Amino acid sequence: MPALCAVTAPSVISYMRLTPNRWAPTIANIAVQDRAASLRICPTFGGSGEDPARQFNMEYRPADAAASPYLALGAVVQAGCEGIEKSLRVPAPEEAERAAKPLPRSLGAALELLEATPEAKRWFGETLLDAYVKHKRSEIAVVEKLTPAELCQRYAQLY
C-alpha cells in the first residue's frame, strides 16, 4: 500500500495531509470506523432491513483529489486483485497494527517505493510507469524551494 501513494497521493502537498493528527492515514492498515486508517471499513447502522453484511462500505483514505481517478482506481483494484491471487489474508486488527508499514512522508519517497515494486511495472507497464515517475520528479524539482504557503497557493491555482 505505501507504494500506491505515488499514484493516489500524487502531489507534493498531498503529504502535508498524510501526517499525524489530521484524521488522515500515516500507516498502511485496515480498521473499522477509524478515520486515520488507510483502509477504513464503514458499517452502516442497519436501519434499511437489508442484510448488514451487504451494507458495509470501504474507503481507501490515502487518495486525494489531485489523483487521476483512472490511475488511482486502477492501482487500488490491481493491488486488491494481486492480494486475492496470492491468497493474502487480512490480519487481525491487533496484528495489523503491529505489522503496519508507514506511508511515505513525501512524493519523492512514494515514487521510490513505486519504482521498487515489481508488481507496479506489471500493472502500469514499464513505459507508462517510467513516464509517470519522470513527470512527477520534474514536478518536485519545480516546487522544491517553495515554502508550504507558496506550495498551497501554487496548487490552489492549478486545482
Secondary structure by P-SEA (a helix, b strand, c coil): ccccccccccccccccccccccccccccccccccccccbbbbbccccccccccccbbbbbccccccccaaaaaaaaaaaaaaaaaaccccccaaaaaaacccccccaaaaaaaaaacaaaaaaccaaaaaaaaaaaaaaaaacccccaaaaaaaaaaac
